[in-house]
Amino acid sequence: MKKIFFIHPDISEAETLPASFYRDPEVFEAMKDKIFAQSWQWIGDEKLVELAQFVHPFFLLEHYLDEPMLLVRDADDQILCLSNVCTHRASLVVNHPGKLRRLQCPYHGRRFKLDGEFEFMPEFKNAQNFPRPCDNLPQFPLEQWGPFLFTALEPAFDFSLIMEKMNRRIGFLPLHEFRLDTARSKDYLVHAHWALYCDNYLEGFHIPFVHNDLNEVLDYGSYETVLDDYFNLQIGYSEDASETFDLPEGHIDFGKNVAAYYYWVFPNMMFNFYPWGLSVNIVRPLAMDRTKVSFLSYVYDESKLHSGAGALLDKVEREDEFVVENVHRGLQSRYYQAGRFSPEREQGVHHFHSLLAEFMSD
């Protein structure tokens, strides 16, 4: 596949990505290597491996990348991310989470230390030039932001720089005190291309037309988008100070009525901070017309759950699904080619399309 996508750097002149970007099966397949293998992905939080010598198997972007991985907390309390594929005959090494002193493949008994180093293999006494470095389990980069864990296959950018910049605004929040509320967490199946879901998230332009309740809480006129490398921030303000953050003196937004910080990290992670806590949204491609969106609620102040911009998240999500699925159906038209960006309201979408074009054209 050799397709060149281009987004004009001047938003006032730029056109959106063409409809073919969302319709071409070859483009969708190429995104695996060009976008998702080169970007950081959400694993979960450190409670997945809360105890020493505990392991947690998972698949990175299951049903799309499907890379078998293993989260490990070793005896020294260090968290690692390893390949979960045996270097002998490619069996999965660990099938269930649990406490282990070492890793042993259930197929032929090859053993590894908890850091992935090869330890023992039966019936290999006569093997020459064995073991080699490639007999160890590959280790993947791992980043931790508060209690949250992220990994990547071949990252094209430094996630620690993103965390550092996000902390300039939300660093006053005690992330380690946030607790996952499984009752409020939910998965949604959206019948649309994954990038369309992100397109919609990255602009507040549609709020007055789609989200009546949210529009009553947010001051649409002062809605702000801040762009940065590989991530951006939308700030929702409110005229009612009782539904906003209590920002410390010296904070960059001190004195402003901030109702929500909406962080997006390329290509598919959203971190929505509200006075009650954090809603993590992970967008996972399943097919060109099917996307799984996971809403993970990490609650800090339960007393604020039912007011402000962070209330009625399920209703807002259903409204977003309706318009995103409408756009997906519209993109199948042979008469639509591309659109234009609103320079005032769609800076985030222009930023996203620029990154997509850059990664897909390399």
C-alpha positions as CSV (number, residue, x, y, z in Angstrom):
1,M,0.0,0.0,0.0
2,K,1.4,3.4,-1.0
3,K,-1.1,6.1,-0.2
4,I,0.0,9.6,0.6
5,F,-2.3,11.7,2.8
6,F,-1.7,15.4,3.2
7,I,-3.3,17.9,5.6
8,H,-2.4,21.6,5.0
9,P,-0.7,23.0,8.1
10,D,-2.8,26.1,7.9
11,I,-6.2,25.2,9.2
12,S,-7.8,28.1,7.3
13,E,-6.8,26.4,4.1
14,A,-6.8,22.7,5.0
15,E,-9.2,20.0,3.9
16,T,-10.1,17.0,6.1
17,L,-8.8,13.5,5.4
18,P,-10.6,12.1,2.3
19,A,-13.5,9.7,2.7
20,S,-11.3,6.9,1.3
21,F,-9.2,7.1,4.5
22,Y,-12.2,5.7,6.4
23,R,-13.4,3.3,3.7
24,D,-10.2,1.6,2.4
25,P,-9.5,-1.8,3.9
26,E,-5.8,-1.6,3.1
27,V,-5.6,1.7,5.0
28,F,-7.3,0.2,8.0
29,E,-4.9,-2.8,8.0
30,A,-1.9,-0.5,7.5
31,M,-2.8,1.5,10.6
32,K,-1.8,-1.5,12.7
33,D,1.9,-1.0,12.0
34,K,2.0,2.7,11.0
35,I,-0.1,4.1,13.9
36,F,-0.9,1.6,16.7
37,A,2.4,-0.2,16.8
38,Q,4.2,3.1,17.1
39,S,2.0,4.7,19.8
40,W,1.4,4.2,23.5
41,Q,-1.5,2.1,24.7
42,W,-3.4,1.9,28.0
43,I,-2.9,-1.3,30.0
44,G,-4.8,-0.5,33.2
45,D,-3.7,0.4,36.7
46,E,-1.1,-1.0,39.0
47,K,-3.7,-3.0,41.0
48,L,-3.6,-5.6,38.1
49,V,-0.3,-6.7,39.8
50,E,-0.8,-5.4,43.3
51,L,1.3,-8.1,45.0
52,A,4.9,-9.0,44.5
53,Q,5.6,-11.9,42.1
54,F,2.2,-11.4,40.5
55,V,1.6,-11.7,36.8
56,H,-1.3,-10.6,34.6
57,P,-1.6,-11.7,30.9
58,F,-3.4,-9.5,28.4
59,F,-3.6,-8.8,24.7
60,L,-2.6,-5.3,23.5
61,L,-5.6,-3.9,21.6
62,E,-7.4,-7.3,21.5
63,H,-9.1,-8.1,18.2
64,Y,-6.9,-5.6,16.4
65,L,-3.2,-5.7,17.2
66,D,-3.8,-8.8,19.4
67,E,-0.2,-8.7,20.8
68,P,0.1,-11.2,23.7
69,M,1.8,-9.5,26.7
70,L,2.4,-10.1,30.3
71,L,2.4,-7.6,33.1
72,V,4.8,-8.7,36.0
73,R,5.5,-7.3,39.4
74,D,8.8,-9.0,40.4
75,A,10.1,-9.8,43.9
76,D,11.8,-6.4,44.0
77,D,8.4,-4.7,43.5
78,Q,9.4,-3.6,40.0
79,I,6.7,-3.7,37.3
80,L,7.7,-5.0,33.9
81,C,5.9,-5.7,30.6
82,L,7.0,-8.8,28.7
83,S,6.0,-10.8,25.7
84,N,3.7,-13.6,26.7
85,V,4.9,-15.8,23.8
86,C,7.3,-18.7,24.5
87,T,10.6,-18.4,22.5
88,H,10.5,-22.1,21.8
89,R,7.3,-22.9,19.9
90,A,5.2,-19.7,20.4
91,S,2.8,-21.0,23.0
92,L,1.3,-18.5,25.4
93,V,3.4,-18.8,28.6
94,V,0.7,-17.6,31.1
95,N,-3.0,-18.0,30.6
96,H,-4.4,-16.7,33.9
97,P,-3.4,-14.0,36.4
98,G,-1.8,-15.2,39.6
99,K,1.3,-15.3,41.8
100,L,4.3,-17.1,40.3
101,R,7.9,-17.5,41.4
102,R,9.0,-18.1,37.7
103,L,7.4,-18.3,34.3
104,Q,7.0,-21.8,32.8
105,C,5.6,-22.6,29.4
106,P,2.8,-25.1,29.7
107,Y,3.6,-26.7,26.3
108,H,7.2,-28.0,26.7
109,G,8.3,-26.7,30.1
110,R,10.7,-23.9,29.0
111,R,11.3,-21.7,32.1
112,F,12.0,-18.0,32.5
113,K,12.8,-15.7,35.4
114,L,10.1,-13.1,36.2
115,D,12.2,-10.5,34.2
116,G,11.9,-12.7,31.1
117,E,15.4,-14.1,31.2
118,F,15.7,-17.7,29.9
119,E,16.3,-20.1,32.8
120,F,15.9,-23.7,31.7
121,M,14.7,-26.0,28.9
122,P,14.3,-29.7,29.1
123,E,15.8,-32.0,26.4
124,F,18.1,-29.4,25.0
125,K,21.4,-30.7,26.3
126,N,22.8,-31.3,22.8
127,A,21.5,-28.0,21.3
128,Q,24.5,-26.0,20.0
129,N,24.8,-22.2,20.5
130,F,22.0,-22.3,23.1
131,P,20.7,-20.4,24.9
132,R,21.0,-17.1,22.9
133,P,19.7,-13.6,23.8
134,C,16.7,-14.3,21.6
135,D,15.6,-17.1,23.9
136,N,14.7,-14.5,26.5
137,L,11.2,-13.1,26.5
138,P,11.2,-9.7,24.8
139,Q,10.6,-6.8,27.2
140,F,8.5,-3.8,26.2
141,P,8.8,-0.2,27.4
142,L,6.5,0.6,30.3
143,E,5.4,4.1,31.6
144,Q,3.5,4.8,34.8
145,W,1.4,7.9,35.4
146,G,0.1,7.9,38.9
147,P,-1.3,4.4,39.2
148,F,-1.9,4.1,35.5
149,L,0.2,1.9,33.2
150,F,1.1,2.2,29.5
151,T,3.1,0.3,27.0
152,A,4.1,0.4,23.3
153,L,5.6,-1.9,20.7
154,E,7.9,0.5,18.9
155,P,7.0,4.0,20.2
156,A,7.6,6.9,17.9
157,F,7.4,9.5,20.7
158,D,8.3,9.9,24.4
159,F,5.3,9.4,26.6
160,S,7.0,10.7,29.7
161,L,7.1,14.2,28.1
162,I,3.3,14.0,27.6
163,M,2.8,13.1,31.2
164,E,5.0,15.9,32.4
165,K,3.0,18.4,30.4
166,M,-0.3,17.1,31.5
167,N,0.8,17.3,35.1
168,R,1.3,21.0,34.8
169,R,-2.5,21.3,35.0
170,I,-3.7,18.2,36.8
171,G,-0.6,17.5,38.9
172,F,-2.4,18.9,42.0
173,L,-4.8,15.9,41.9
174,P,-3.9,12.9,44.0
175,L,-4.1,10.3,41.2
176,H,-3.1,7.5,43.6
177,E,-6.2,8.1,45.6
178,F,-8.5,7.7,42.6
179,R,-10.4,4.4,42.8
180,L,-11.8,2.4,39.9
181,D,-15.6,2.2,40.1
182,T,-16.5,-0.9,38.2
183,A,-20.2,-0.2,38.5
184,R,-19.8,3.1,36.7
185,S,-17.4,1.7,34.1
186,K,-18.8,0.5,30.8
187,D,-17.9,-0.7,27.3
188,Y,-19.8,0.7,24.3
189,L,-19.9,-0.8,20.8
190,V,-20.0,1.9,18.2
191,H,-20.9,1.0,14.6
192,A,-18.4,3.4,13.0
193,H,-14.7,3.8,12.2
194,W,-12.6,4.4,15.3
195,A,-11.1,7.6,13.9
196,L,-14.6,9.2,13.5
197,Y,-15.1,8.7,17.2
198,C,-11.9,10.6,17.9
199,D,-12.9,13.3,15.4
200,N,-16.1,13.9,17.3
201,Y,-14.3,13.9,20.7
202,L,-11.8,16.5,19.5
203,E,-14.1,19.4,19.0
204,G,-16.7,21.2,21.1
205,F,-18.3,22.6,18.0
206,H,-21.2,20.0,18.1
207,I,-22.0,20.5,21.8
208,P,-24.8,23.1,21.3
209,F,-26.4,21.0,18.6
210,V,-26.1,17.5,20.2
211,H,-25.7,17.8,24.0
212,N,-28.4,20.0,25.5
213,D,-27.6,19.0,29.1
214,L,-23.9,19.4,28.7
215,N,-24.4,22.7,26.9
216,E,-26.3,24.1,29.9
217,V,-23.3,23.3,32.2
218,L,-20.4,24.5,29.9
219,D,-19.8,28.0,28.7
220,Y,-19.6,27.3,25.0
221,G,-18.2,30.8,24.2
222,S,-15.1,30.3,26.3
223,Y,-14.4,26.6,25.3
224,E,-10.7,26.3,24.6
225,T,-8.4,23.9,22.7
226,V,-4.7,23.8,23.5
227,L,-2.5,21.8,21.1
228,D,0.8,20.1,21.8
229,D,3.0,17.3,20.4
230,Y,1.0,14.0,20.1
231,F,-1.7,15.2,22.5
232,N,-4.1,18.1,23.0
233,L,-6.4,19.5,25.7
234,Q,-9.9,20.9,25.6
235,I,-10.9,23.0,28.6
236,G,-14.5,23.3,29.5
237,Y,-15.4,26.4,31.6
238,S,-18.6,27.0,33.6
239,E,-20.3,30.1,34.8
240,D,-21.2,28.3,38.0
241,A,-18.1,28.1,40.3
242,S,-19.7,25.4,42.5
243,E,-19.3,22.9,39.7
244,T,-15.7,23.5,39.0
245,F,-12.2,22.5,40.3
246,D,-10.8,24.1,43.4
247,L,-7.5,25.1,41.8
248,P,-4.5,25.9,44.0
249,E,-2.8,29.3,44.0
250,G,-0.1,29.4,41.4
251,H,-2.0,27.0,39.1
252,I,-1.9,28.2,35.4
253,D,-5.8,28.4,35.5
254,F,-6.2,29.8,39.0
255,G,-9.2,32.1,39.2
256,K,-11.0,30.5,36.3
257,N,-14.1,28.3,36.6
258,V,-12.8,25.1,35.0
259,A,-15.5,22.4,34.8
260,A,-13.5,19.8,32.9
261,Y,-10.0,19.1,31.4
262,Y,-10.4,16.8,28.4
263,Y,-7.0,15.3,27.4
264,W,-6.5,13.3,24.2
265,V,-3.3,11.4,23.5
266,F,-2.6,10.2,20.0
267,P,-4.2,8.1,18.7
268,N,-6.9,6.7,20.9
269,M,-6.8,7.6,24.6
270,M,-8.8,10.2,26.4
271,F,-8.4,11.4,30.0
272,N,-11.4,13.4,31.2
273,F,-10.8,15.1,34.5
274,Y,-13.8,16.4,36.4
275,P,-14.2,17.6,40.0
276,W,-15.3,14.1,41.0
277,G,-12.4,12.3,39.4
278,L,-11.4,10.8,36.0
279,S,-13.1,9.1,33.2
280,V,-10.6,7.3,31.0
281,N,-11.9,6.5,27.5
282,I,-10.0,4.0,25.4
283,V,-11.0,3.7,21.7
284,R,-10.3,0.2,20.3
285,P,-10.7,-0.6,16.6
286,L,-12.5,-3.9,15.8
287,A,-13.3,-3.5,12.2
288,M,-13.7,-0.6,9.8
289,D,-17.3,-0.2,10.9
290,R,-17.0,-1.4,14.5
291,T,-15.3,0.3,17.5
292,K,-15.2,-0.6,21.1
293,V,-15.0,2.3,23.5
294,S,-14.3,1.6,27.1
295,F,-15.3,4.2,29.8
296,L,-13.4,3.6,33.0
297,S,-14.5,5.7,36.0
298,Y,-11.9,6.5,38.6
299,V,-13.7,8.3,41.5
300,Y,-12.1,10.7,43.9
301,D,-15.0,12.8,45.3
302,E,-18.3,10.9,45.2
303,S,-20.2,13.9,46.4
304,K,-19.7,15.6,43.0
305,L,-20.6,12.7,40.8
306,H,-24.1,14.0,39.9
307,S,-23.4,17.6,39.0
308,G,-21.4,19.5,36.5
309,A,-19.8,18.5,33.2
310,G,-19.0,15.0,34.5
311,A,-22.6,14.0,35.1
312,L,-24.8,12.1,32.7
313,L,-21.8,10.5,30.9
314,D,-23.9,7.7,29.6
315,K,-26.4,10.1,28.0
316,V,-23.6,12.1,26.4
317,E,-22.0,9.0,25.1
318,R,-25.3,7.8,23.5
319,E,-25.7,11.2,21.8
320,D,-22.2,11.0,20.5
321,E,-22.7,7.5,19.2
322,F,-25.7,8.6,17.2
323,V,-23.9,11.4,15.4
324,V,-20.7,9.4,14.8
325,E,-22.6,6.5,13.3
326,N,-24.5,9.0,11.1
327,V,-21.2,10.3,9.8
328,H,-19.9,6.8,9.1
329,R,-23.0,6.1,7.0
330,G,-22.6,9.4,5.2
331,L,-19.0,8.7,4.4
332,Q,-20.1,5.8,2.2
333,S,-21.6,8.3,-0.2
334,R,-19.9,8.4,-3.6
335,Y,-20.5,12.2,-3.7
336,Y,-18.6,13.1,-0.5
337,Q,-14.9,13.5,-0.9
338,A,-13.6,15.8,2.0
339,G,-14.7,18.7,4.1
340,R,-13.1,21.9,5.6
341,F,-12.2,22.7,9.2
342,S,-13.6,25.5,11.2
343,P,-10.5,27.5,12.2
344,E,-12.3,28.7,15.4
345,R,-13.7,25.3,16.6
346,E,-11.9,22.4,15.0
347,Q,-8.3,22.9,15.8
348,G,-8.2,19.5,17.6
349,V,-9.6,17.6,14.6
350,H,-7.1,19.4,12.3
351,H,-4.3,18.3,14.7
352,F,-5.5,14.7,14.7
353,H,-5.8,14.5,10.9
354,S,-2.3,16.1,10.6
355,L,-0.9,13.3,12.8
356,L,-2.8,10.6,11.0
357,A,-1.5,11.8,7.7
358,E,2.1,12.1,9.0
359,F,2.1,8.5,10.4
360,M,0.3,6.9,7.5
361,S,2.6,8.6,4.9
362,D,5.9,7.6,6.4
